[in-house]
Amino acid sequence: MNNYELMVIFTPVLSEEDFKAAQKKYTAFVKENGGKVVHENPWGLKSLAYPIQKKTTGLYWVLEYSTPSDFNEKLQIQILRDETILRFMITKLDKYAVEYNNRKRSGVPSNNEKVEA
């Protein structure tokens, strides 16, 4: 089982219900294929650095999961079929990234953050 992070930018015209339904769809897809969802984080509506399909904003969503390595091909096919997704990126996380994400979620300050005196 490898650890991955999926970042998706959905089209901004989705309603709140459609946005949540899309999140549930992909988390269920991970679980159905023998994976485990570690953490999900809907960022919400953010402005884009450059227009994509004439849109200047997008609904961001980040999913951290662990699955067998052959799963990402299936996931990519599902994402490419979905017309509500503007962009996506799958990143393989090494042990240091997983550890950093766990510390960040638990609120433990990392070594490179500034401490106010």
N, C-alpha and C positions, 0 to 999 in steps of 0.2 A: 504494500500500500504506500503510495506516494502522496505527498501533500501538495495541493495546488491552491491558487487563488484566481478567481474569475471576476473580472470587472466588466460590467455591461453598461452601455449607455442606451437607454430606451428613448423612443420618440417622446417629446414633451406633450403631445396631444392625448396621451393616455389618461384616463380617469384614475382616481386613487384606487378604486376597486380592481381595475384592469392591471394596474401596476402591482398590486398585491397578489393577484391571480397569477401573473407571470412569474413572480418570485416563488410562489408555491409550486408552480409547474416545474421549475428547474431544480428546486430542492427535492421534490418528489422523484424527479428523474435520476438524480444522484443516488438517492436511497434505493430506488428500484434496481439499479445496476450494481448493487453491492458496495456502495460508497457510504461515507459518513460525513455529515455536515458538521463542521467544527464551529463555524461562526458565520452569521450573515449580517450585513450592515447596509441598510438602504440610506444613501446619502440624500436622496431627494433631488429637487430641481436645482441644477447648477448651469452657469453659462459656459459655453464651449469656447475653446481657444480660437477656433475657426469654424465657419459654417459647414455643416454636414447635411446634405440634401435640403439646402436652403433653410435650415433650422439653426438658431443661435443658442438654444438651450437644450438640455437633455436631462432625463431622470437617471441618476447614477445608482448602481447597486453593486456591492462587493460581496462575494461568497467565498469563504475559505472551506475547503473540503479535502478529504483523503479518499482515494480510490485506486484501483489497479491502473497501470499505465495505459492499457488499451482503451480505457473508458473515454478519454478526451476526444478521440475520433468520432465516437457516437454523439458526444455532446456538441461538437463543432457542427455536425450535420444538422442537429436539431436547431441550433442557433442560426445557422445560415438559412434555414427554412422560415424562420420567424421574421415577418416584415416589420414588427414593432421595434426591432433592435437596430440602432444606427451603427454602433461599433462594439467590439468586445475584445478582451485580451485574457488569455490563460497563461498564468505564470507558475512554473514549478518552484516550490519553496524548499530551500535547504533547511537543515536543522537549526541554523542560526536565525533564519527568518521566522520559523515556527516559534522558537523561543522568544524572539523579540515581540511577535504578535501576542503571545500569551502574557508577557510582562506588561505590555501596553494596555491590554484589556483589563488586567487585574489592578492597574493603577500604580504599579511599582515604577518609580522613575528609573530611566536608563542612565548609563554613564555619560552619554553625550548631551543630555539635557542640562540647561542652565538652572541652577538652584538660586532662588532669590534669598538674599540675606537680610 
